[in-house]
Amino acid sequence: MFPDTCYPYTSGGGDSGECKAKCTDGSDKKMFKAKSHYTVSSSDEAIKTEILTNGPVEGAFSVYKDFMSYTGGVYVHKTGAKLGGHAIRILGWGNEGGVDYWLCANSWGPSWGLKGAFKIKTGDCGMNDDVVAGMADV
């Protein structure tokens, strides 16, 4: 659903993953350096503008037990203890059934959620609080 050019966005089986020397198709990977990095304002509009202008952003949110059983739709935390924090990539947004959501890429692989992605209610679980972006030095 959200292929990455060089190799899939995944942390492996709960591990931190590894930096590979080559892309999964055997080609050389391209390396980029950061030109800048910055915090994006927590408003929905600021995050949307950043995505429209410069592409996906990185975010973090609090994971609760009920998130572990996510299989589709818009996730809204309802029950369960807080398990910790989690970093994700925010790709876009939408509205489903009157609920505004962020479309996110998770690092748990394509067998989880919506082929590795999920929808979460905007602002839920601190989704808007820790959004960052950056520009590549190309």
C-alpha positions as CSV (number, residue, x, y, z in Angstrom):
1,M,0.0,0.0,0.0
2,F,2.8,2.4,0.8
3,P,6.0,1.1,-0.8
4,D,9.3,2.7,0.0
5,T,11.7,3.0,-2.9
6,C,14.7,1.3,-1.3
7,Y,13.4,-1.0,1.4
8,P,10.2,-1.3,3.4
9,Y,9.6,0.9,6.4
10,T,9.6,-1.7,9.1
11,S,11.3,-2.3,12.4
12,G,11.4,-6.0,12.0
13,G,10.1,-8.4,14.6
14,G,10.1,-5.9,17.4
15,D,13.7,-5.1,16.9
16,S,15.1,-1.7,15.8
17,G,15.9,-3.1,12.3
18,E,19.1,-2.6,10.5
19,C,20.7,-0.2,8.0
20,K,21.1,-2.2,4.8
21,A,24.0,-1.6,2.4
22,K,21.8,-2.2,-0.7
23,C,18.1,-1.8,-1.5
24,T,15.9,-4.9,-1.6
25,D,16.1,-5.0,-5.4
26,G,20.0,-5.1,-5.2
27,S,20.5,-1.5,-6.3
28,D,22.7,1.0,-4.5
29,K,20.8,3.1,-1.9
30,K,21.1,6.9,-2.1
31,M,22.2,8.7,0.9
32,F,21.0,12.2,1.9
33,K,22.0,14.6,4.6
34,A,19.6,16.8,6.5
35,K,19.7,20.4,5.5
36,S,17.4,21.4,8.3
37,H,14.9,20.0,10.9
38,Y,12.1,21.7,12.7
39,T,9.1,21.2,14.9
40,V,5.7,21.6,13.2
41,S,2.9,23.4,15.1
42,S,0.4,21.1,16.7
43,S,-2.6,22.5,14.9
44,D,-4.3,20.2,12.3
45,E,-3.9,23.0,9.7
46,A,-0.2,23.5,10.3
47,I,0.5,19.7,9.9
48,K,-1.6,19.5,6.8
49,T,0.2,22.5,5.2
50,E,3.6,20.9,6.0
51,I,2.5,17.6,4.4
52,L,1.2,19.4,1.3
53,T,4.3,21.6,1.0
54,N,7.1,19.2,1.9
55,G,5.7,15.7,2.1
56,P,5.2,13.3,5.0
57,V,6.2,14.3,8.6
58,E,7.3,12.3,11.6
59,G,5.2,12.1,14.7
60,A,4.9,10.3,18.0
61,F,2.0,9.2,20.1
62,S,1.0,7.2,23.2
63,V,0.2,3.6,22.5
64,Y,-2.6,2.0,24.5
65,K,-3.4,-1.7,24.8
66,D,-6.5,-1.4,22.4
67,F,-4.2,-0.1,19.6
68,M,-2.5,-3.5,19.5
69,S,-5.7,-5.1,18.1
70,Y,-6.2,-2.4,15.3
71,T,-7.4,-3.9,12.0
72,G,-9.1,-1.0,10.2
73,G,-11.2,2.1,10.4
74,V,-10.3,5.1,12.4
75,Y,-8.6,4.2,15.7
76,V,-9.8,6.1,18.8
77,H,-8.4,5.1,22.1
78,K,-11.2,3.7,24.3
79,T,-9.7,1.1,26.8
80,G,-6.5,-0.3,28.1
81,A,-3.4,0.8,29.8
82,K,-0.7,3.0,28.3
83,L,2.0,0.8,26.9
84,G,4.5,3.5,25.9
85,G,5.3,5.9,23.1
86,H,5.7,5.1,19.4
87,A,7.2,7.1,16.5
88,I,5.4,7.0,13.1
89,R,5.2,8.7,9.7
90,I,2.1,10.8,9.0
91,L,1.3,10.5,5.3
92,G,-2.0,12.4,5.0
93,W,-5.4,12.9,6.4
94,G,-9.1,12.3,5.8
95,N,-12.5,12.0,7.3
96,E,-14.4,8.8,7.9
97,G,-17.9,8.7,9.4
98,G,-17.5,12.3,10.6
99,V,-14.2,11.6,12.4
100,D,-11.1,13.5,11.1
101,Y,-8.0,11.2,11.1
102,W,-4.3,11.1,10.2
103,L,-3.2,8.4,7.8
104,C,0.1,7.0,9.2
105,A,2.7,4.4,8.3
106,N,3.6,2.1,11.1
107,S,6.9,0.2,11.4
108,W,5.4,-3.1,12.2
109,G,5.3,-4.4,8.6
110,P,2.6,-5.0,6.0
111,S,0.8,-7.8,7.9
112,W,-0.3,-5.3,10.5
113,G,-3.3,-2.9,10.3
114,L,-4.0,-1.6,6.8
115,K,-1.0,-3.2,5.1
116,G,1.3,-1.5,7.6
117,A,-0.7,1.8,7.8
118,F,-3.4,3.0,10.2
119,K,-5.9,5.8,10.6
120,I,-6.0,7.6,14.0
121,K,-8.3,10.4,15.1
122,T,-6.5,13.7,14.8
123,G,-5.2,14.8,18.2
124,D,-5.9,11.4,19.9
125,C,-3.2,9.9,22.1
126,G,-1.1,13.1,21.6
127,M,-0.8,12.6,17.8
128,N,-0.4,16.3,17.2
129,D,2.0,17.1,20.0
130,D,5.3,15.8,18.7
131,V,5.4,16.4,14.9
132,V,8.7,17.1,13.2
133,A,9.9,17.6,9.7
134,G,13.1,18.3,7.8
135,M,14.6,19.2,4.5
136,A,17.1,17.1,2.7
137,D,20.4,18.6,1.5
138,V,20.3,17.5,-2.2
